[in-house]
């Protein structure tokens, strides 16, 4: 559910470009697209050396800002639900695009996650727990569980 990969830090090879080079309509985050394709059809490697110069400033809009209780309380439940719904929609689109090329274990995971948005309240929470769709930190994970 959480991909700790940011666009400016991604390098892709020709095979990944050939498989996932066309991002489908409706998929809102290419930062998610290429890591998903890489995980399902290849692998991700970590290069432990700086390859870009990067700085953070006080007015950054990055979603990697500190997650404090006050940040969660200030956002409406509807906003959390919208963000979580978009995440599940991304999984649906990915499954529609690549479901026929996945192995049985991947098909089981993506087909199940693709049903979350259309499931009732209890089933959504069950599927979040079943597939361990957790985020880093207890507050973010609680937000997923509450907003699913």
Long-range contacts (C-beta under 8 A, 24 or more apart in sequence): 1-87, 1-133, 1-134, 1-135, 1-144, 2-134, 2-135, 2-136, 2-140, 3-31, 3-32, 3-35, 3-36, 4-136, 5-31, 5-35, 5-44, 6-31, 6-62, 6-64, 7-31, 8-52, 8-54, 9-51, 9-52, 10-34, 10-35, 11-47, 11-51, 12-38, 15-42, 16-41, 16-42, 24-93, 24-96, 24-97, 26-89, 26-93, 27-90, 27-93, 27-94, 28-86, 28-90, 29-90, 32-90, 33-94, 36-90, 36-94, 37-98, 40-98, 40-102, 40-106, 41-98, 41-101, 67-137, 67-139, 67-140, 68-139, 69-139, 72-139, 72-143, 77-146, 77-147, 80-143, 80-146, 80-147, 81-147, 83-147, 84-143, 84-144, 84-147, 84-148, 85-117, 88-113, 88-114, 88-116, 88-117, 89-117, 91-116, 92-117, 116-148, 124-148
